[in-house]
Amino acid sequence: MYLEDLYVQPGHRGRGFGRELLRTLAAVCVQRGYSRLEWSVLDWNTPSIEFYRAAGATPMDDWTVFRLTDDALATFARPR
């Protein structure tokens, strides 16, 4: 399962809501027989990285995110 965004409003952080949301998704993965739960985090987002590591998640250092946007997206989309 790929998690696009996990966001807890600042006023609600530190109460375990993020952990419970992530735990619930992990439980869904286990129930459905999925082999992993995966997401991305910006490398400057230290609090989130620490949270994910504390949950037992490991970073996938071998992978690089690629993105097509704007002109490059439109150019690549054109048939040749």
Stockholm file with secondary structure:
# STOCKHOLM 1.0

chainA/1-80         MYLEDLYVQPGHRGRGFGRELLRTLAAVCVQRGYSRLEWSVLDWNTPSIEFYRAAGATPMDDWTVFRLTDDALATFARPR
#=GR chainA/1-80 SS CEECCCCCCGGGTTSSHHHHHHHHHHHHHHHHTCSCCEECCCTTCHHHHHHHHHTTCCCCTTCCCCCCCHHHHHHHHSCC
#=GC SS_cons        CEECCCCCCGGGTTSSHHHHHHHHHHHHHHHHTCSCCEECCCTTCHHHHHHHHHTTCCCCTTCCCCCCCHHHHHHHHSCC
//
